[in-house]
Amino acid sequence: MIERIDIRGNRRIPEDTIRFYIQSRPGDVFDENRLELDLRALYKANFFENIEISERDGDTGKIVTFVVKEKPLIRDIKYEGNKSFTESNILEQFKERKVGLTVDSQYDPAKIRAAERTLKNLMELNGKPLGTVRTEIENIPPSAVRVRFIMEEGPKVRIGQIRFAGNKIFKDGDLQGALKLTKERGLISMFKGTDKYHKGKLEADIEMNLKAFYKQHGYLKVQVGEPVVRIFEGSRGLIPMFRKTKDQFLVEIPIDAGDLYKVGEISIENCGVFKCEALAQAFGLNPGDTFNFKKVKDTLEEFKKLYGNFGYINWSYLPEQVFDDQKKTASLKLRFEPGTQFTVHRINFTGNTKTRDKVIRREFILEEGRTFSTAALDTSVLRLNQLSFFDKIEEKDYEVKPDEKTGQVDIAVKLKEKSQQSIGVTGGASGISGSFIGFNYTTNNFMGKGESLELSVLAGTRTTDFVAAFTEPYLLDTRWTFGASVYNQRYRFDTYSIFGLASLAGGDPLELFTRRTTGATLTFSRPFRLSFWRFGGSYTLQKIGIGRVAEGFKDFAYGQLVGFVPGGDAEAAARGIIRSEVTPMLSYNTTNHYFNPTRGSSVTLSVSIAGGVFGGDFSMIRPVVEYRKFFADKWISKGRNTFGFRLLGEYVQAYNNSAVPFFDRFFIGGETTIRGFDIRSISPLAISSAPLVDDQGRAIVDLNTGLPKINRNVISVGGDTMGLVNFEYRIPIAGPLSMAAFYDVGINRVSRLGGLGSMGIGSVELIKSTNNVARGSTGVEIQFMLPVISAPFRLIFAYNPQIFSGTVNVGTTAITAHEARRDVKFTIGRSF
């Protein structure tokens, strides 16, 4: 019989914890087999590195003593020699592989070995397969250790060659292209890291991509053997920085393609609400066609979306593939299991502490009590993101909870509100505003009602701007959007480098004129049902005054102004002419963010009609077409970076015996159009000719010829037709910092010479060599998001491969013009 059980040697492990694992109890019959089980249980608890059991006689029975030696604690872990990855990478891998090795954990040789394997794997992932890992254990009395992992990474080894043994059907290049995760070293693979060999990655690449390539072309029974991999010294190439490594991997993949199979029959049963015959035709595969496994897989994915759009979110299928090895055909039989059609029970939003529930629900297409639809859910989330009230809502932020018993789903959406308003003082310099300082108050979610309000004052060397604007997205709880703005603006039109010219007199920047505008704009729009299409229009009423007209530009400008007022009083016209303009508009927008989109597209079609039946002092029509597209870079950055594209076209024409005002003609260049050129510097040039007059307006006669003296000037007349293409590759770096590579190209031309307007007793002659010149600019810009105004500070480095370079003849004087090739500028705002 056991009299008592003693525990000796424990320091950190409580005695009660040890006794928990010991099943023997005082009073039990002494049983060596039972004590053996207790010993195994204590070892299994993994607290001790050594346990001994002794027994001796007591007064009434056996006294059993468990003498334990606890495993030491790890007080410190050091990593030495890791150059191609950081300690953070190590800890992340330890966590992913559940190594369990941390400071203050118990020392366990098994965990040390697991850590060594993980470090070796990290070196292989980073192209250091010849690296080694060794561990040093240093004792720290009384019962702790320091663990030191010492790594020697060795030389870089990249994939030099990939071969395919047994391949008789495709070119090796086609098969190398089919591999997505494993590539020979080259320019792209070097940046993407796909030239690093890793066994697991290669195996996944073969299963997911290489076999899929064969099956896509009808080789459904393709067999791929174990790849043979060895390291050799190969040719490195000639291009510095892009050369191959001295030590290279040779990867040889054995392949047996098997037979080519044709389509026998594709049949579907139990299709539920859809016709099986129609669904079978959707595969696009007819008997006798080469069996395309990828097309089958993609079509089944579309079926999943189709059924999900009708509430069958648990739709599944049971496939049966039948091979006829004599006819070399493959038939596919599918039995669909649509499951329950779900309806929406509850839609719950959390995190909207300020935004009213109604504001969110009116953007949500899904409604409680209606049939659930995955497409409607995706569209609803996109519409919420377009509001820009919340941090971007990702898939992880919403959950669909189906209940099979009731056939209903609950949808939970987690929101994180952004700051609803900003009050700030801004200042700096930009190409459009010059040096400026401003005050602004903006909110895009006024009092949580979804309304927008803006009050801003901006004063700059080129611009003064006072704006008050308000937008109600759901006027009187209808689907109509109403907006109103009033403004008073001053804008100085400079021509900073007309074709490499400034002023003909001295080469200084040329100030053409200053425009002052006071006006108001009303807008109405409405979506087409629940789509992303929207139609509407605006009405604008403005009083426009012109002043500080440059001497060389005055003849052209005043020659136009005389036609805008009764009696031809140019001075009266300069004090103020009226624009009365209506603009019908049609737009489509699926971009996923208001300020910084990374996905989606938008189209805007508008036609501004001024004058005519709408009144005002001039009559013109201006159609505008703009298309924007944003999509993820799946090839280089695996979706992290974004491609952006904009196409913009505008045309302006006068009607009703009017002329297009010179301030409404097109002048492009600058940070929002073609970045490497100065603001408004791209324009066709013309020569204005007008008689010189004295203070009484009488012509000054040349005594030698007896004819009036003529004043000739090169002027920037602006185009009536403009086309622009912008391309960007946007790269987020960290937090608010990002960069973008860009290419801009555009043309600005005069299509209708008669549209230049009257010059009175003078004339204007277009310089045709300047009229059809494409400009192009490429470069890089660094962007830093300014939180107060939700717009980036941009530092732009541009090179202009397409410029104008030639000679402009002014009378008998020939002037050489050459636009700058390089430009550096900084500004605040967005390109598109």
Backbone hydrogen bonds, N-H to C=O, Kabsch-Sander energy under -0.5 kcal/mol:
donor,donor_aa,acceptor,acceptor_aa,energy
2,I,28,D,-2.9
3,E,1,M,-0.6
3,E,62,K,-3.2
4,R,62,K,-1.2
6,D,64,V,-3.3
8,R,66,F,-2.7
18,I,14,P,-1.7
19,R,15,E,-2.5
20,F,16,D,-1.4
21,Y,17,T,-0.7
21,Y,18,I,-1.2
22,I,18,I,-0.6
22,I,19,R,-0.8
23,Q,21,Y,-0.7
27,G,2,I,-3.1
28,D,25,R,-2.4
35,L,31,D,-2.0
36,E,32,E,-2.0
37,L,33,N,-1.6
38,D,34,R,-1.8
39,L,35,L,-2.3
40,R,36,E,-2.0
41,A,37,L,-2.2
42,L,38,D,-2.1
43,Y,39,L,-2.1
44,K,40,R,-2.5
45,A,41,A,-1.2
46,N,43,Y,-1.5
47,F,42,L,-0.7
49,E,69,K,-2.3
50,N,69,K,-1.2
52,E,67,V,-2.7
54,S,65,T,-2.5
56,R,63,I,-1.7
58,G,61,G,-3.6
62,K,1,M,-3.1
63,I,56,R,-3.5
64,V,4,R,-2.4
64,V,62,K,-0.6
65,T,54,S,-3.0
66,F,6,D,-2.8
67,V,52,E,-3.1
67,V,65,T,-0.7
68,V,8,R,-2.8
68,V,66,F,-0.6
69,K,50,N,-2.4
71,K,47,F,-2.3
73,L,143,S,-1.9
74,I,105,S,-2.8
75,R,73,L,-0.8
75,R,145,V,-2.6
76,D,145,V,-0.9
78,K,147,V,-2.7
80,E,149,F,-2.7
83,K,81,G,-0.8
90,I,86,T,-1.7
91,L,87,E,-2.6
92,E,88,S,-2.2
93,Q,89,N,-2.1
94,F,90,I,-2.6
95,K,91,L,-2.2
96,E,92,E,-2.3
97,R,93,Q,-2.5
98,K,95,K,-0.7
99,V,94,F,-2.5
102,T,100,G,-0.7
104,D,74,I,-4.1
105,S,102,T,-1.7
107,Y,72,P,-3.4
111,K,108,D,-0.8
112,I,108,D,-1.8
113,R,109,P,-2.2
114,A,110,A,-2.0
115,A,111,K,-2.3
116,E,112,I,-2.3
117,R,113,R,-2.1
118,T,114,A,-2.0
119,L,115,A,-2.5
120,K,116,E,-2.3
121,N,117,R,-2.3
122,L,118,T,-2.2
123,M,119,L,-2.0
124,E,120,K,-1.9
125,L,121,N,-2.5
126,N,122,L,-1.4
127,G,124,E,-1.7
128,K,123,M,-3.3
131,G,128,K,-1.4
132,T,152,E,-2.2
134,R,150,I,-2.1
136,E,148,R,-2.8
138,E,136,E,-0.5
138,E,146,R,-2.7
139,N,137,I,-0.5
140,I,144,A,-3.6
144,A,140,I,-1.7
145,V,73,L,-2.6
146,R,138,E,-2.9
147,V,76,D,-2.7
148,R,136,E,-2.6
149,F,78,K,-2.9
150,I,134,R,-2.9
150,I,148,R,-0.6
151,M,80,E,-3.0
151,M,149,F,-0.6
152,E,132,T,-2.2
153,E,151,M,-0.5
157,V,127,G,-2.3
158,R,247,D,-1.0
159,I,195,D,-2.7
160,G,158,R,-0.5
160,G,249,F,-2.1
161,Q,249,F,-1.9
163,R,251,V,-3.2
165,A,253,I,-1.1
167,N,164,F,-0.9
168,K,166,G,-0.6
174,D,171,K,-0.6
175,L,171,K,-1.7
176,Q,172,D,-2.7
177,G,173,G,-1.9
178,A,174,D,-1.3
179,L,175,L,-1.2
183,K,194,T,-2.8
185,R,159,I,-2.6
190,M,186,G,-2.1
191,F,187,L,-1.2
192,K,188,I,-2.3
193,G,189,S,-1.6
194,T,189,S,-1.0
195,D,189,S,-1.0
196,K,193,G,-1.0
197,Y,195,D,-0.5
202,L,198,H,-2.6
203,E,199,K,-2.5
204,A,200,G,-2.1
205,D,201,K,-2.2
206,I,202,L,-2.3
207,E,203,E,-2.2
208,M,204,A,-2.9
209,N,205,D,-2.1
210,L,205,D,-2.0
211,K,206,I,-2.6
213,F,209,N,-1.9
214,Y,210,L,-1.6
215,K,211,K,-2.7
216,Q,212,A,-2.0
217,H,213,F,-0.8
217,H,214,Y,-0.9
218,G,215,K,-1.4
218,G,291,F,-0.6
219,Y,214,Y,-2.4
220,L,218,G,-1.5
222,V,219,Y,-1.0
223,Q,256,D,-2.7
225,G,254,P,-2.4
228,V,252,E,-2.9
229,V,227,P,-0.6
230,R,250,L,-1.8
232,F,248,Q,-2.8
234,G,232,F,-0.7
234,G,246,K,-1.1
242,F,239,I,-1.3
244,K,236,R,-3.1
247,D,156,K,-0.6
248,Q,232,F,-3.2
249,F,158,R,-2.6
250,L,230,R,-3.0
251,V,161,Q,-2.6
251,V,249,F,-0.6
252,E,228,V,-2.7
252,E,250,L,-0.6
253,I,163,R,-2.5
253,I,251,V,-0.5
255,I,165,A,-3.1
256,D,223,Q,-2.9
261,Y,218,G,-2.7
261,Y,259,D,-0.5
262,K,328,K,-2.5
263,V,289,D,-2.9
264,G,330,A,-2.5
267,S,332,L,-2.5
269,E,334,L,-2.1
274,F,271,C,-1.2
279,L,275,K,-1.9
280,A,276,C,-2.4
281,Q,277,E,-1.6
282,A,278,A,-0.9
282,A,279,L,-0.5
283,F,280,A,-1.1
284,G,281,Q,-1.5
288,G,263,V,-2.3
289,D,286,N,-2.6
291,F,261,Y,-2.1
293,F,215,K,-1.9
293,F,291,F,-0.7
296,V,292,N,-1.6
297,K,293,F,-2.5
298,D,294,K,-2.9
299,T,295,K,-2.0
300,L,296,V,-2.2
301,E,297,K,-1.7
302,E,298,D,-1.8
303,F,299,T,-2.1
304,K,300,L,-1.9
305,K,301,E,-1.7
306,L,302,E,-2.6
307,Y,303,F,-2.9
308,G,304,K,-2.1
309,N,305,K,-2.1
310,F,306,L,-0.6
310,F,307,Y,-1.0
311,G,308,G,-1.5
312,Y,307,Y,-2.6
313,I,311,G,-1.5
315,W,312,Y,-1.3
316,S,337,E,-1.4
318,L,335,R,-2.4
320,E,333,K,-2.1
322,V,320,E,-0.5
322,V,331,S,-2.7
323,F,321,Q,-0.5
324,D,329,T,-2.8
325,D,323,F,-0.6
328,K,324,D,-1.6
329,T,324,D,-1.5
330,A,262,K,-2.7
331,S,322,V,-3.1
332,L,265,E,-2.8
333,K,320,E,-3.0
334,L,267,S,-2.5
335,R,318,L,-2.0
336,F,269,E,-2.4
336,F,334,L,-0.6
337,E,316,S,-3.1
342,F,311,G,-2.7
342,F,340,T,-0.7
343,T,407,G,-2.0
344,V,370,R,-3.0
345,H,343,T,-0.5
345,H,409,V,-3.3
346,R,409,V,-0.9
348,N,346,R,-0.5
348,N,411,I,-3.1
350,T,413,V,-2.3
353,T,351,G,-1.6
356,R,448,G,-2.4
359,V,356,R,-0.6
360,I,356,R,-1.2
361,R,357,D,-2.6
362,R,358,K,-1.9
363,E,360,I,-1.3
364,F,360,I,-0.5
364,F,361,R,-0.9
365,I,363,E,-0.7
369,G,344,V,-3.3
370,R,367,E,-1.8
372,F,342,F,-2.3
374,T,308,G,-0.8
377,L,373,S,-1.8
378,D,374,T,-2.4
379,T,375,A,-2.5
380,S,376,A,-2.2
381,V,377,L,-2.2
382,L,378,D,-2.1
383,R,379,T,-2.4
384,L,380,S,-1.9
385,N,381,V,-2.2
386,Q,382,L,-2.0
387,L,383,R,-0.8
387,L,384,L,-0.6
388,S,384,L,-0.6
388,S,385,N,-0.9
389,F,384,L,-0.6
391,D,416,K,-2.7
394,E,392,K,-0.7
397,D,394,E,-1.6
398,Y,395,E,-1.1
399,E,412,A,-2.4
401,K,399,E,-0.6
401,K,410,D,-3.2
403,D,408,Q,-2.4
404,E,402,P,-0.5
407,G,403,D,-2.4
408,Q,403,D,-1.1
409,V,343,T,-2.3
410,D,401,K,-1.9
411,I,346,R,-3.0
412,A,399,E,-2.4
412,A,410,D,-0.5
413,V,348,N,-2.9
413,V,411,I,-0.5
414,K,397,D,-3.2
415,L,350,T,-3.1
415,L,413,V,-0.5
417,E,351,G,-0.7
418,K,389,F,-2.9
422,S,442,T,-2.6
424,G,440,N,-2.3
426,T,438,G,-2.6
428,G,436,F,-2.2
430,S,434,G,-1.3
434,G,430,S,-2.3
436,F,428,G,-2.6
437,I,459,A,-2.3
438,G,426,T,-3.2
439,F,457,V,-2.7
440,N,424,G,-2.4
441,Y,455,L,-3.0
442,T,422,S,-2.2
443,T,453,L,-2.1
444,N,420,Q,-0.8
445,N,420,Q,-0.7
446,F,451,E,-3.3
448,G,445,N,-2.1
449,K,446,F,-2.2
451,E,446,F,-0.6
452,S,471,T,-2.3
453,L,443,T,-2.7
454,E,469,A,-2.6
455,L,441,Y,-2.7
456,S,467,V,-2.3
457,V,439,F,-3.1
458,L,465,D,-2.6
459,A,437,I,-2.8
460,G,463,T,-3.1
461,T,435,S,-2.2
462,R,433,S,-1.7
463,T,433,S,-0.9
464,T,490,R,-2.4
465,D,458,L,-3.2
466,F,488,N,-2.3
467,V,456,S,-2.3
468,A,486,V,-2.3
469,A,454,E,-2.6
470,F,484,A,-2.7
471,T,452,S,-2.4
472,E,482,F,-3.3
475,L,480,W,-3.3
477,D,474,Y,-1.8
478,T,475,L,-1.9
481,T,525,S,-3.4
482,F,472,E,-2.7
483,G,523,T,-2.3
484,A,470,F,-2.7
485,S,521,T,-2.0
486,V,468,A,-2.4
487,Y,519,G,-2.3
488,N,466,F,-2.1
489,Q,517,T,-3.4
490,R,464,T,-3.2
491,Y,515,R,-2.9
492,R,462,R,-3.2
493,F,491,Y,-0.6
493,F,513,F,-2.9
494,D,492,R,-0.9
495,T,510,L,-2.9
496,Y,494,D,-0.5
496,Y,679,I,-0.7
498,I,501,L,-1.4
499,F,497,S,-1.0
499,F,681,S,-0.6
500,G,497,S,-0.7
501,L,498,I,-3.2
503,S,508,D,-1.1
507,G,503,S,-1.6
510,L,495,T,-1.5
511,E,509,P,-0.6
512,L,493,F,-2.2
512,L,510,L,-0.7
513,F,493,F,-1.2
514,T,547,G,-2.9
515,R,491,Y,-2.9
516,R,545,G,-2.9
517,T,489,Q,-2.9
518,T,543,K,-2.0
519,G,487,Y,-2.3
520,A,541,L,-2.0
521,T,485,S,-2.4
522,L,539,Y,-2.5
523,T,483,G,-2.7
524,F,537,G,-2.8
525,S,481,T,-1.7
526,R,535,F,-3.0
528,F,533,W,-2.4
529,R,527,P,-1.0
531,S,528,F,-2.6
534,R,587,S,-3.0
535,F,526,R,-2.8
536,G,585,M,-2.2
537,G,524,F,-3.0
538,S,583,T,-1.3
539,Y,522,L,-2.6
540,T,581,E,-2.9
541,L,520,A,-2.3
542,Q,579,R,-2.4
543,K,518,T,-2.6
544,I,542,Q,-0.5
544,I,577,I,-3.1
545,G,516,R,-3.0
545,G,543,K,-0.5
546,I,574,A,-3.1
547,G,514,T,-2.4
550,A,512,L,-3.4
553,F,550,A,-1.1
554,K,550,A,-1.3
554,K,551,E,-0.5
555,D,551,E,-0.6
557,A,553,F,-2.6
558,Y,554,K,-3.0
559,G,555,D,-1.5
560,Q,556,F,-1.1
560,Q,557,A,-0.6
561,L,557,A,-2.2
562,V,558,Y,-1.6
563,G,560,Q,-1.7
564,F,561,L,-1.9
565,V,562,V,-0.5
568,G,565,V,-1.8
569,D,566,P,-0.6
570,A,568,G,-1.1
573,A,569,D,-2.1
574,A,570,A,-2.4
575,R,571,E,-1.3
576,G,572,A,-0.8
576,G,573,A,-0.8
577,I,544,I,-2.3
579,R,542,Q,-2.4
580,S,578,I,-0.5
581,E,540,T,-2.6
582,V,609,I,-2.5
583,T,538,S,-2.6
585,M,536,G,-2.9
586,L,605,L,-2.9
587,S,534,R,-3.1
588,Y,603,V,-2.6
589,N,532,F,-1.3
590,T,601,S,-3.3
592,N,599,R,-1.8
594,Y,385,N,-0.5
600,G,630,F,-1.0
602,S,628,R,-2.4
603,V,588,Y,-2.7
604,T,626,E,-2.6
605,L,586,L,-3.2
606,S,624,V,-2.1
607,V,584,P,-1.7
608,S,622,R,-2.4
609,I,582,V,-3.0
610,A,608,S,-0.5
610,A,620,M,-3.0
611,G,580,S,-2.1
614,F,611,G,-2.0
615,G,612,G,-1.7
617,D,578,I,-2.7
618,F,578,I,-0.6
620,M,610,A,-1.4
621,I,653,Q,-2.7
622,R,608,S,-2.7
624,V,606,S,-2.8
625,V,649,G,-2.6
626,E,604,T,-2.2
627,Y,647,L,-2.7
628,R,602,S,-2.7
629,K,645,F,-2.4
630,F,600,G,-2.9
631,F,643,F,-2.0
633,D,641,N,-2.3
634,K,632,A,-1.0
639,G,633,D,-4.2
640,R,637,S,-1.0
642,T,730,R,-2.3
643,F,631,F,-3.0
644,G,728,E,-2.9
645,F,629,K,-2.1
646,R,726,N,-2.6
647,L,627,Y,-2.8
648,L,724,L,-2.7
649,G,625,V,-2.7
650,E,722,M,-2.5
651,Y,623,P,-1.7
652,V,720,D,-2.2
653,Q,621,I,-2.1
655,Y,619,S,-1.4
658,S,655,Y,-0.8
660,V,755,G,-0.7
664,D,661,P,-2.1
665,R,662,F,-0.8
666,F,719,G,-2.8
668,I,682,I,-1.9
670,G,674,I,-2.0
670,G,677,F,-0.7
673,T,670,G,-1.4
675,R,673,T,-0.6
677,F,674,I,-1.6
680,R,669,G,-1.6
681,S,678,D,-1.9
682,I,668,I,-3.0
683,S,681,S,-0.8
686,A,715,I,-2.3
687,I,765,E,-2.9
688,S,686,A,-0.6
688,S,713,N,-2.6
689,S,763,S,-3.1
690,A,711,N,-1.6
692,L,709,K,-2.8
694,D,698,R,-2.3
697,G,694,D,-2.1
700,I,692,L,-3.0
701,V,699,A,-0.6
702,D,707,L,-3.6
703,L,701,V,-0.7
706,G,702,D,-3.3
709,K,700,I,-3.3
711,N,690,A,-3.4
712,R,710,I,-0.6
713,N,688,S,-1.8
715,I,686,A,-3.0
715,I,713,N,-0.6
717,V,684,P,-1.6
717,V,715,I,-0.8
718,G,684,P,-0.8
719,G,666,F,-2.5
720,D,749,R,-2.0
721,T,749,R,-2.0
722,M,650,E,-2.7
723,G,747,I,-2.4
724,L,648,L,-2.5
725,V,745,V,-3.0
726,N,646,R,-2.5
727,F,743,Y,-2.0
728,E,644,G,-2.8
729,Y,741,A,-2.6
730,R,642,T,-3.1
730,R,728,E,-0.5
731,I,739,M,-3.4
733,I,737,L,-2.2
734,A,737,L,-1.6
737,L,734,A,-2.5
738,S,783,Q,-2.7
739,M,731,I,-2.4
740,A,781,E,-2.2
741,A,729,Y,-2.0
742,F,779,G,-2.4
743,Y,727,F,-2.2
744,D,777,S,-3.3
745,V,725,V,-2.5
746,G,775,R,-2.2
747,I,723,G,-2.4
749,R,721,T,-2.6
751,S,749,R,-0.7
753,L,751,S,-0.6
755,G,752,R,-1.4
756,L,753,L,-1.6
757,G,754,G,-1.1
762,G,759,M,-2.4
763,S,689,S,-2.8
765,E,687,I,-2.4
766,L,764,V,-0.5
767,I,685,L,-2.7
768,K,766,L,-1.0
770,T,767,I,-2.0
771,N,768,K,-1.7
772,N,768,K,-0.5
774,A,772,N,-0.6
775,R,746,G,-2.6
776,G,802,Q,-1.8
777,S,744,D,-2.8
778,T,799,Y,-3.2
779,G,742,F,-1.8
780,V,797,F,-1.9
781,E,740,A,-2.4
782,I,795,L,-2.5
783,Q,738,S,-3.1
784,F,793,F,-2.3
785,M,736,P,-2.2
786,L,791,A,-2.3
790,S,786,L,-1.1
791,A,786,L,-1.0
793,F,784,F,-3.2
794,R,827,T,-3.2
795,L,782,I,-2.6
796,I,794,R,-0.6
796,I,825,K,-3.5
797,F,780,V,-2.8
798,A,796,I,-0.5
798,A,823,D,-3.0
799,Y,778,T,-3.6
800,N,821,R,-3.6
802,Q,776,G,-1.2
803,I,801,P,-0.6
806,G,817,A,-2.4
808,V,815,I,-3.5
809,N,807,T,-0.5
810,V,808,V,-0.6
810,V,813,T,-3.5
811,G,809,N,-0.6
813,T,810,V,-2.4
814,A,812,T,-0.5
815,I,808,V,-3.2
815,I,813,T,-0.5
817,A,806,G,-3.4
819,E,804,F,-2.0
823,D,798,A,-2.0
825,K,796,I,-1.9
827,T,794,R,-2.2
829,G,792,P,-2.3
